[in-house]
């Protein structure tokens, strides 16, 4: 399962990024324009809020587990979640969490 999580994290980083790069190629590097595009209609706004809430829940879970398990390396999943997406951050955290040796961390 561990390697499946890593493969999903890589896919979750590359696949969505291809769409973002295409958008930037067509519209320039206008982050506010991208945020406006995310809210083009009710369906896309709902998806944005769904992912935002999932990202916040994932962050709370990561922080709680890092405090409990002292697995500091797991914290890298937080910027992965907010800079790349939940599709990368969640499987990355699951990959790090499932590593051999269990509870220790860097």
Backbone as CSV, one residue per row, in Angstrom:
resi,resn,N_x,N_y,N_z,CA_x,CA_y,CA_z,C_x,C_y,C_z
1,UNK,0.823,-1.200,0.000,0.000,0.000,0.000,0.868,1.266,0.000
2,UNK,1.988,1.191,0.702,2.837,2.376,0.832,3.224,2.935,-0.537
3,UNK,3.648,2.081,-1.444,4.093,2.537,-2.763,2.929,3.002,-3.621
4,UNK,1.764,2.446,-3.391,0.562,2.930,-4.073,0.273,4.366,-3.651
5,UNK,0.421,4.663,-2.346,0.226,6.033,-1.862,1.224,6.990,-2.503
6,UNK,2.484,6.551,-2.653,3.486,7.410,-3.295,3.120,7.653,-4.757
7,UNK,2.695,6.610,-5.452,2.285,6.770,-6.853,1.105,7.732,-6.968
8,UNK,0.152,7.626,-6.057,-0.998,8.540,-6.070,-0.574,9.977,-5.766
9,UNK,0.387,10.153,-4.869,0.886,11.499,-4.564,1.551,12.118,-5.791
10,UNK,2.340,11.329,-6.497,2.998,11.831,-7.705,1.959,12.157,-8.770
11,UNK,1.026,11.259,-8.974,-0.056,11.514,-9.936,-0.844,12.746,-9.511
12,UNK,-1.138,12.860,-8.212,-1.882,14.000,-7.689,-1.141,15.315,-7.808
13,UNK,0.164,15.267,-7.980,0.943,16.484,-8.218,1.005,16.822,-9.705
14,UNK,1.209,15.815,-10.530,1.441,16.047,-11.961,0.154,16.322,-12.734
15,UNK,-0.853,15.495,-12.550,-2.055,15.601,-13.371,-2.771,16.956,-13.206
16,UNK,-3.088,17.371,-11.977,-3.731,18.687,-11.847,-2.834,19.831,-12.317
17,UNK,-1.521,19.699,-12.085,-0.600,20.768,-12.477,-0.603,20.977,-13.988
18,UNK,-0.824,19.925,-14.748,-0.897,20.060,-16.200,-2.028,21.012,-16.593
19,UNK,-3.156,20.926,-15.902,-4.277,21.828,-16.177,-3.962,23.260,-15.745
20,UNK,-3.304,23.396,-14.596,-2.945,24.738,-14.134,-1.964,25.392,-15.102
21,UNK,-0.972,24.634,-15.559,0.002,25.191,-16.504,-0.655,25.561,-17.825
22,UNK,-1.597,24.750,-18.275,-2.337,25.084,-19.495,-3.094,26.388,-19.296
23,UNK,-3.745,26.546,-18.148,-4.493,27.771,-17.866,-3.557,28.975,-17.834
24,UNK,-2.423,28.827,-17.151,-1.451,29.920,-17.105,-0.927,30.254,-18.501
25,UNK,-0.739,29.240,-19.342,-0.285,29.477,-20.710,-1.283,30.289,-21.523
26,UNK,-2.553,30.066,-21.259,-3.603,30.774,-21.994,-3.931,32.141,-21.398
27,UNK,-3.756,32.308,-20.088,-4.224,33.512,-19.399,-3.130,34.298,-18.696
28,UNK,-1.892,33.838,-18.762,-0.820,34.495,-18.028,-0.847,34.073,-16.564
29,UNK,0.170,34.496,-15.837,0.290,34.110,-14.425,-0.501,35.060,-13.543
30,UNK,-1.803,35.002,-13.691,-2.728,35.844,-12.948,-3.451,34.978,-11.922
31,UNK,-2.917,34.952,-10.682,-3.509,34.096,-9.657,-4.940,34.504,-9.311
32,UNK,-5.202,35.799,-9.263,-6.565,36.243,-8.960,-7.525,35.866,-10.094
33,UNK,-7.034,35.898,-11.318,-7.845,35.446,-12.442,-8.178,33.968,-12.320
34,UNK,-7.213,33.183,-11.827,-7.465,31.761,-11.632,-8.505,31.554,-10.529
35,UNK,-8.389,32.293,-9.446,-9.371,32.177,-8.361,-10.761,32.573,-8.869
36,UNK,-10.833,33.621,-9.667,-12.120,34.005,-10.269,-12.674,32.880,-11.143
37,UNK,-11.796,32.223,-11.897,-12.233,31.122,-12.763,-12.753,29.949,-11.934
38,UNK,-12.171,29.734,-10.762,-12.647,28.651,-9.893,-14.086,28.889,-9.451
39,UNK,-14.509,30.157,-9.433,-15.857,30.501,-8.988,-16.742,30.948,-10.162
40,UNK,-16.514,30.339,-11.307,-17.265,30.709,-12.504,-18.742,30.344,-12.409
41,UNK,-19.055,29.312,-11.642,-20.456,28.910,-11.469,-20.608,28.201,-10.130
42,UNK,-21.850,27.869,-9.790,-22.117,27.254,-8.488,-21.449,25.890,-8.340
43,UNK,-21.371,25.125,-9.410,-20.759,23.795,-9.343,-19.270,23.895,-9.029
44,UNK,-18.573,24.783,-9.720,-17.138,24.913,-9.459,-16.881,25.542,-8.093
45,UNK,-17.717,26.473,-7.664,-17.569,27.044,-6.320,-17.769,25.970,-5.253
46,UNK,-18.747,25.090,-5.458,-18.963,23.993,-4.520,-17.756,23.083,-4.432
47,UNK,-17.139,22.798,-5.575,-15.945,21.957,-5.592,-14.784,22.643,-4.882
48,UNK,-14.628,23.944,-5.097,-13.566,24.694,-4.418,-13.749,24.611,-2.902
49,UNK,-14.981,24.814,-2.432,-15.231,24.746,-0.993,-15.050,23.329,-0.467
50,UNK,-15.450,22.334,-1.232,-15.261,20.940,-0.842,-13.777,20.655,-0.626
51,UNK,-12.950,21.057,-1.571,-11.507,20.818,-1.458,-10.872,21.652,-0.358
52,UNK,-11.359,22.871,-0.157,-10.821,23.722,0.909,-11.092,23.109,2.272
53,UNK,-12.313,22.657,2.483,-12.666,22.036,3.759,-11.886,20.741,3.955
54,UNK,-11.723,19.954,2.900,-10.938,18.725,2.990,-9.479,19.039,3.324
55,UNK,-8.923,20.094,2.733,-7.535,20.485,3.004,-7.368,20.920,4.460
56,UNK,-8.337,21.649,4.986,-8.273,22.080,6.387,-8.382,20.871,7.316
57,UNK,-9.308,19.954,7.020,-9.452,18.745,7.836,-8.172,17.911,7.806
58,UNK,-7.573,17.777,6.637,-6.320,17.032,6.507,-5.221,17.698,7.329
59,UNK,-5.146,19.015,7.283,-4.135,19.747,8.041,-4.303,19.534,9.544
60,UNK,-5.539,19.603,10.021,-5.799,19.374,11.449,-5.366,17.956,11.836
61,UNK,-5.695,16.980,10.992,-5.322,15.595,11.268,-3.802,15.443,11.293
62,UNK,-3.114,16.016,10.309,-1.654,15.915,10.251,-1.036,16.525,11.500
63,UNK,-1.453,17.721,11.860,-0.880,18.388,13.029,-1.133,17.566,14.293
64,UNK,-2.342,17.051,14.461,-2.657,16.239,15.640,-1.789,14.992,15.701
65,UNK,-1.613,14.326,14.577,-0.789,13.112,14.565,0.687,13.424,14.743
66,UNK,1.157,14.526,14.177,2.562,14.899,14.346,2.857,15.168,15.820
67,UNK,1.956,15.860,16.486,2.138,16.127,17.913,2.143,14.817,18.700
68,UNK,1.237,13.921,18.371,1.119,12.660,19.095,2.254,11.698,18.777
69,UNK,2.571,11.530,17.501,3.530,10.507,17.069,4.955,11.031,16.914
70,UNK,5.122,12.340,16.938,6.441,12.969,16.745,7.044,12.598,15.394
71,UNK,6.183,12.488,14.391,6.621,12.166,13.037,6.713,13.476,12.253
72,UNK,7.760,14.232,12.516,7.902,15.594,12.000,7.920,15.648,10.480
73,UNK,8.421,14.619,9.835,8.471,14.598,8.376,7.079,14.719,7.755
74,UNK,6.068,14.286,8.482,4.693,14.381,7.983,4.237,15.802,7.718
75,UNK,4.899,16.771,8.341,4.520,18.174,8.135,4.704,18.647,6.698
76,UNK,5.558,17.965,5.924,5.742,18.402,4.536,4.479,18.180,3.699
77,UNK,3.553,17.374,4.186,2.294,17.169,3.464,1.396,18.403,3.527
78,UNK,1.608,19.287,4.499,0.769,20.490,4.608,1.052,21.460,3.467
79,UNK,2.312,21.863,3.228,2.524,22.726,2.056,2.202,22.025,0.745
80,UNK,2.404,20.704,0.686,2.024,19.966,-0.527,0.529,20.085,-0.770
81,UNK,-0.249,20.056,0.313,-1.705,20.160,0.194,-2.127,21.533,-0.307
82,UNK,-1.550,22.595,0.262,-2.000,23.940,-0.085,-1.303,24.526,-1.312
83,UNK,-0.115,24.040,-1.638,0.593,24.559,-2.824,0.333,23.717,-4.072
84,UNK,0.038,22.449,-3.882,-0.229,21.568,-5.023,-1.691,21.146,-5.010
85,UNK,-2.130,20.510,-3.928,-3.533,20.112,-3.826,-3.715,18.941,-2.890
86,UNK,-4.955,18.721,-2.498,-5.305,17.594,-1.643,-4.941,16.284,-2.344
87,UNK,-5.025,16.278,-3.658,-4.716,15.068,-4.423,-3.258,14.663,-4.293
88,UNK,-2.410,15.558,-3.873,-1.006,15.249,-3.605,-0.766,15.111,-2.103
89,UNK,-1.284,16.052,-1.317,-1.002,16.089,0.114,-1.503,14.880,0.880
90,UNK,-2.722,14.438,0.594,-3.269,13.297,1.326,-2.488,12.011,1.053
91,UNK,-2.299,11.605,-0.202,-1.531,10.371,-0.396,-0.068,10.506,0.045
92,UNK,0.498,11.714,-0.034,1.868,11.907,0.456,1.926,11.650,1.961
93,UNK,0.962,12.193,2.691,0.945,11.962,4.135,0.742,10.483,4.453
94,UNK,-0.151,9.826,3.734,-0.373,8.398,3.966,0.884,7.590,3.661
95,UNK,1.622,7.982,2.620,2.897,7.339,2.302,3.882,7.510,3.456
96,UNK,4.029,8.733,3.952,4.973,8.994,5.039,4.539,8.296,6.324
97,UNK,3.266,8.262,6.570,2.713,7.655,7.780,2.910,6.145,7.784
98,UNK,2.909,5.531,6.616,3.008,4.067,6.502,4.431,3.562,6.386
99,UNK,5.395,4.438,6.581,6.787,4.013,6.378,7.211,2.990,7.437
100,UNK,8.128,2.129,7.043,8.625,1.110,7.992,9.277,1.780,9.201
101,UNK,9.157,1.154,10.329,9.732,1.731,11.537,8.722,2.517,12.335
102,UNK,7.607,2.826,11.706,6.452,3.361,12.406,6.530,4.778,12.895
103,UNK,6.760,4.987,14.188,6.416,6.219,14.847,7.465,7.312,14.794
104,UNK,8.699,7.011,14.582,9.744,8.023,14.629,9.677,8.976,13.471
105,UNK,10.423,10.036,13.535,10.421,11.008,12.451,11.660,11.863,12.468
106,UNK,11.831,12.566,11.392,12.982,13.458,11.279,12.610,14.795,11.849
